[in-house]
Amino acid sequence: MNSLSSISLSGMNAAQTSLNASAHNVANLATEGFKRQEAVQTEQPGGGVNAEVRRLETPGNALEKDVVSQLQAKNSFIANLAVFKTSNQMAGALLDTKA
């Protein structure tokens, strides 16, 4: 099993990948024939997540999906950051009691 910090870090990386894909889509709204990208997340054995970007088959834009994806990525990043900080504080408190 992975540590809490590595699991939350993988979540933050996945959120960043999702944010990058949706930002790329928004930047190319006016590009004719542009095929959107989406981040696909898969769980890792032992905990954590892996995110990969894939290109959709059909051209077109979906601004509403991209805005929602950006909000989800932001909230996911914040939640994983809170887990990371709490894990760090718990480790510090444990070291303080043992020292």
mmCIF file of the C-alpha atoms, coordinates in Angstrom:
data_MODEL
# 
_entry.id   MODEL 
# 
loop_
_atom_site.group_PDB 
_atom_site.id 
_atom_site.type_symbol 
_atom_site.label_atom_id 
_atom_site.label_alt_id 
_atom_site.label_comp_id 
_atom_site.label_asym_id 
_atom_site.label_entity_id 
_atom_site.label_seq_id 
_atom_site.pdbx_PDB_ins_code 
_atom_site.Cartn_x 
_atom_site.Cartn_y 
_atom_site.Cartn_z 
_atom_site.occupancy 
_atom_site.B_iso_or_equiv 
_atom_site.pdbx_formal_charge 
_atom_site.auth_seq_id 
_atom_site.auth_comp_id 
_atom_site.auth_asym_id 
_atom_site.auth_atom_id 
_atom_site.pdbx_PDB_model_num 
ATOM 1  C CA . MET A 1 1  ? 0.000   0.000  0.000   1.00 0.00 ? 1  MET A CA 1 
ATOM 2  C CA . ASN A 1 2  ? 1.271   3.452  -0.874  1.00 0.00 ? 2  ASN A CA 1 
ATOM 3  C CA . SER A 1 3  ? 1.648   6.210  1.701   1.00 0.00 ? 3  SER A CA 1 
ATOM 4  C CA . LEU A 1 4  ? -1.063  8.836  2.105   1.00 0.00 ? 4  LEU A CA 1 
ATOM 5  C CA . SER A 1 5  ? 1.240   11.495 0.727   1.00 0.00 ? 5  SER A CA 1 
ATOM 6  C CA . SER A 1 6  ? 1.956   9.558  -2.487  1.00 0.00 ? 6  SER A CA 1 
ATOM 7  C CA . ILE A 1 7  ? -1.738  8.755  -2.956  1.00 0.00 ? 7  ILE A CA 1 
ATOM 8  C CA . SER A 1 8  ? -2.754  12.392 -2.527  1.00 0.00 ? 8  SER A CA 1 
ATOM 9  C CA . LEU A 1 9  ? 0.102   13.511 -4.782  1.00 0.00 ? 9  LEU A CA 1 
ATOM 10 C CA . SER A 1 10 ? -1.144  11.202 -7.527  1.00 0.00 ? 10 SER A CA 1 
ATOM 11 C CA . GLY A 1 11 ? -4.600  12.773 -7.086  1.00 0.00 ? 11 GLY A CA 1 
ATOM 12 C CA . MET A 1 12 ? -3.139  16.262 -7.423  1.00 0.00 ? 12 MET A CA 1 
ATOM 13 C CA . ASN A 1 13 ? -1.266  15.200 -10.576 1.00 0.00 ? 13 ASN A CA 1 
ATOM 14 C CA . ALA A 1 14 ? -4.461  13.714 -12.032 1.00 0.00 ? 14 ALA A CA 1 
ATOM 15 C CA . ALA A 1 15 ? -6.355  16.933 -11.272 1.00 0.00 ? 15 ALA A CA 1 
ATOM 16 C CA . GLN A 1 16 ? -3.623  18.935 -13.017 1.00 0.00 ? 16 GLN A CA 1 
ATOM 17 C CA . THR A 1 17 ? -3.807  16.651 -16.066 1.00 0.00 ? 17 THR A CA 1 
ATOM 18 C CA . SER A 1 18 ? -7.577  17.114 -16.219 1.00 0.00 ? 18 SER A CA 1 
ATOM 19 C CA . LEU A 1 19 ? -7.241  20.874 -15.876 1.00 0.00 ? 19 LEU A CA 1 
ATOM 20 C CA . ASN A 1 20 ? -4.645  20.986 -18.659 1.00 0.00 ? 20 ASN A CA 1 
ATOM 21 C CA . ALA A 1 21 ? -6.866  18.988 -21.023 1.00 0.00 ? 21 ALA A CA 1 
ATOM 22 C CA . SER A 1 22 ? -9.929  21.169 -20.439 1.00 0.00 ? 22 SER A CA 1 
ATOM 23 C CA . ALA A 1 23 ? -7.876  24.372 -20.727 1.00 0.00 ? 23 ALA A CA 1 
ATOM 24 C CA . HIS A 1 24 ? -6.498  23.083 -24.031 1.00 0.00 ? 24 HIS A CA 1 
ATOM 25 C CA . ASN A 1 25 ? -10.063 22.517 -25.227 1.00 0.00 ? 25 ASN A CA 1 
ATOM 26 C CA . VAL A 1 26 ? -11.163 26.020 -24.235 1.00 0.00 ? 26 VAL A CA 1 
ATOM 27 C CA . ALA A 1 27 ? -8.130  27.564 -25.952 1.00 0.00 ? 27 ALA A CA 1 
ATOM 28 C CA . ASN A 1 28 ? -9.066  25.803 -29.188 1.00 0.00 ? 28 ASN A CA 1 
ATOM 29 C CA . LEU A 1 29 ? -12.812 26.529 -29.226 1.00 0.00 ? 29 LEU A CA 1 
ATOM 30 C CA . ALA A 1 30 ? -12.584 28.454 -32.487 1.00 0.00 ? 30 ALA A CA 1 
ATOM 31 C CA . THR A 1 31 ? -10.247 25.998 -34.233 1.00 0.00 ? 31 THR A CA 1 
ATOM 32 C CA . GLU A 1 32 ? -12.091 24.329 -37.093 1.00 0.00 ? 32 GLU A CA 1 
ATOM 33 C CA . GLY A 1 33 ? -12.038 20.542 -36.949 1.00 0.00 ? 33 GLY A CA 1 
ATOM 34 C CA . PHE A 1 34 ? -10.535 20.503 -33.460 1.00 0.00 ? 34 PHE A CA 1 
ATOM 35 C CA . LYS A 1 35 ? -11.001 17.256 -31.562 1.00 0.00 ? 35 LYS A CA 1 
ATOM 36 C CA . ARG A 1 36 ? -11.428 17.690 -27.835 1.00 0.00 ? 36 ARG A CA 1 
ATOM 37 C CA . GLN A 1 37 ? -9.236  16.019 -25.245 1.00 0.00 ? 37 GLN A CA 1 
ATOM 38 C CA . GLU A 1 38 ? -10.300 14.400 -22.006 1.00 0.00 ? 38 GLU A CA 1 
ATOM 39 C CA . ALA A 1 39 ? -8.409  13.042 -19.030 1.00 0.00 ? 39 ALA A CA 1 
ATOM 40 C CA . VAL A 1 40 ? -9.121  9.423  -18.154 1.00 0.00 ? 40 VAL A CA 1 
ATOM 41 C CA . GLN A 1 41 ? -8.280  8.317  -14.630 1.00 0.00 ? 41 GLN A CA 1 
ATOM 42 C CA . THR A 1 42 ? -7.511  4.750  -13.603 1.00 0.00 ? 42 THR A CA 1 
ATOM 43 C CA . GLU A 1 43 ? -6.818  3.468  -10.133 1.00 0.00 ? 43 GLU A CA 1 
ATOM 44 C CA . GLN A 1 44 ? -3.363  2.204  -9.243  1.00 0.00 ? 44 GLN A CA 1 
ATOM 45 C CA . PRO A 1 45 ? -2.800  -0.987 -7.276  1.00 0.00 ? 45 PRO A CA 1 
ATOM 46 C CA . GLY A 1 46 ? -2.140  -0.121 -3.659  1.00 0.00 ? 46 GLY A CA 1 
ATOM 47 C CA . GLY A 1 47 ? -3.846  3.266  -3.876  1.00 0.00 ? 47 GLY A CA 1 
ATOM 48 C CA . GLY A 1 48 ? -3.682  6.382  -5.939  1.00 0.00 ? 48 GLY A CA 1 
ATOM 49 C CA . VAL A 1 49 ? -4.739  7.233  -9.449  1.00 0.00 ? 49 VAL A CA 1 
ATOM 50 C CA . ASN A 1 50 ? -3.142  7.585  -12.871 1.00 0.00 ? 50 ASN A CA 1 
ATOM 51 C CA . ALA A 1 51 ? -4.453  10.051 -15.468 1.00 0.00 ? 51 ALA A CA 1 
ATOM 52 C CA . GLU A 1 52 ? -3.916  9.958  -19.214 1.00 0.00 ? 52 GLU A CA 1 
ATOM 53 C CA . VAL A 1 53 ? -5.126  12.352 -21.880 1.00 0.00 ? 53 VAL A CA 1 
ATOM 54 C CA . ARG A 1 54 ? -6.969  10.955 -24.866 1.00 0.00 ? 54 ARG A CA 1 
ATOM 55 C CA . ARG A 1 55 ? -8.347  12.669 -27.933 1.00 0.00 ? 55 ARG A CA 1 
ATOM 56 C CA . LEU A 1 56 ? -12.022 12.216 -28.753 1.00 0.00 ? 56 LEU A CA 1 
ATOM 57 C CA . GLU A 1 57 ? -12.969 10.845 -32.159 1.00 0.00 ? 57 GLU A CA 1 
ATOM 58 C CA . THR A 1 58 ? -15.412 13.500 -33.317 1.00 0.00 ? 58 THR A CA 1 
ATOM 59 C CA . PRO A 1 59 ? -14.580 17.178 -33.772 1.00 0.00 ? 59 PRO A CA 1 
ATOM 60 C CA . GLY A 1 60 ? -16.510 19.874 -31.954 1.00 0.00 ? 60 GLY A CA 1 
ATOM 61 C CA . ASN A 1 61 ? -16.532 21.849 -28.761 1.00 0.00 ? 61 ASN A CA 1 
ATOM 62 C CA . ALA A 1 62 ? -18.380 21.466 -25.474 1.00 0.00 ? 62 ALA A CA 1 
ATOM 63 C CA . LEU A 1 63 ? -17.631 24.522 -23.386 1.00 0.00 ? 63 LEU A CA 1 
ATOM 64 C CA . GLU A 1 64 ? -20.052 23.510 -20.622 1.00 0.00 ? 64 GLU A CA 1 
ATOM 65 C CA . LYS A 1 65 ? -18.260 20.175 -20.140 1.00 0.00 ? 65 LYS A CA 1 
ATOM 66 C CA . ASP A 1 66 ? -14.887 21.889 -20.054 1.00 0.00 ? 66 ASP A CA 1 
ATOM 67 C CA . VAL A 1 67 ? -15.978 24.442 -17.444 1.00 0.00 ? 67 VAL A CA 1 
ATOM 68 C CA . VAL A 1 68 ? -17.429 21.687 -15.244 1.00 0.00 ? 68 VAL A CA 1 
ATOM 69 C CA . SER A 1 69 ? -14.233 19.654 -15.712 1.00 0.00 ? 69 SER A CA 1 
ATOM 70 C CA . GLN A 1 70 ? -12.145 22.627 -14.604 1.00 0.00 ? 70 GLN A CA 1 
ATOM 71 C CA . LEU A 1 71 ? -14.254 23.067 -11.461 1.00 0.00 ? 71 LEU A CA 1 
ATOM 72 C CA . GLN A 1 72 ? -14.004 19.352 -10.681 1.00 0.00 ? 72 GLN A CA 1 
ATOM 73 C CA . ALA A 1 73 ? -10.236 19.440 -11.167 1.00 0.00 ? 73 ALA A CA 1 
ATOM 74 C CA . LYS A 1 74 ? -9.931  22.454 -8.866  1.00 0.00 ? 74 LYS A CA 1 
ATOM 75 C CA . ASN A 1 75 ? -11.981 20.820 -6.125  1.00 0.00 ? 75 ASN A CA 1 
ATOM 76 C CA . SER A 1 76 ? -10.145 17.510 -6.508  1.00 0.00 ? 76 SER A CA 1 
ATOM 77 C CA . PHE A 1 77 ? -6.797  19.281 -6.211  1.00 0.00 ? 77 PHE A CA 1 
ATOM 78 C CA . ILE A 1 78 ? -7.920  21.141 -3.079  1.00 0.00 ? 78 ILE A CA 1 
ATOM 79 C CA . ALA A 1 79 ? -9.218  17.943 -1.454  1.00 0.00 ? 79 ALA A CA 1 
ATOM 80 C CA . ASN A 1 80 ? -6.027  16.014 -2.215  1.00 0.00 ? 80 ASN A CA 1 
ATOM 81 C CA . LEU A 1 81 ? -3.932  18.924 -0.956  1.00 0.00 ? 81 LEU A CA 1 
ATOM 82 C CA . ALA A 1 82 ? -5.855  18.845 2.329   1.00 0.00 ? 82 ALA A CA 1 
ATOM 83 C CA . VAL A 1 83 ? -5.099  15.115 2.681   1.00 0.00 ? 83 VAL A CA 1 
ATOM 84 C CA . PHE A 1 84 ? -1.420  15.769 1.902   1.00 0.00 ? 84 PHE A CA 1 
ATOM 85 C CA . LYS A 1 85 ? -1.184  18.547 4.500   1.00 0.00 ? 85 LYS A CA 1 
ATOM 86 C CA . THR A 1 86 ? -2.989  16.497 7.150   1.00 0.00 ? 86 THR A CA 1 
ATOM 87 C CA . SER A 1 87 ? -0.717  13.509 6.523   1.00 0.00 ? 87 SER A CA 1 
ATOM 88 C CA . ASN A 1 88 ? 2.307   15.762 6.880   1.00 0.00 ? 88 ASN A CA 1 
ATOM 89 C CA . GLN A 1 89 ? 0.982   17.252 10.126  1.00 0.00 ? 89 GLN A CA 1 
ATOM 90 C CA . MET A 1 90 ? 0.248   13.784 11.527  1.00 0.00 ? 90 MET A CA 1 
ATOM 91 C CA . ALA A 1 91 ? 3.779   12.617 10.740  1.00 0.00 ? 91 ALA A CA 1 
ATOM 92 C CA . GLY A 1 92 ? 5.191   15.749 12.391  1.00 0.00 ? 92 GLY A CA 1 
ATOM 93 C CA . ALA A 1 93 ? 3.077   15.234 15.493  1.00 0.00 ? 93 ALA A CA 1 
ATOM 94 C CA . LEU A 1 94 ? 4.196   11.601 15.699  1.00 0.00 ? 94 LEU A CA 1 
ATOM 95 C CA . LEU A 1 95 ? 7.837   12.605 15.432  1.00 0.00 ? 95 LEU A CA 1 
ATOM 96 C CA . ASP A 1 96 ? 7.334   15.283 18.101  1.00 0.00 ? 96 ASP A CA 1 
ATOM 97 C CA . THR A 1 97 ? 5.916   12.745 20.560  1.00 0.00 ? 97 THR A CA 1 
ATOM 98 C CA . LYS A 1 98 ? 8.715   10.255 19.899  1.00 0.00 ? 98 LYS A CA 1 
ATOM 99 C CA . ALA A 1 99 ? 11.512  12.818 20.104  1.00 0.00 ? 99 ALA A CA 1 
# 
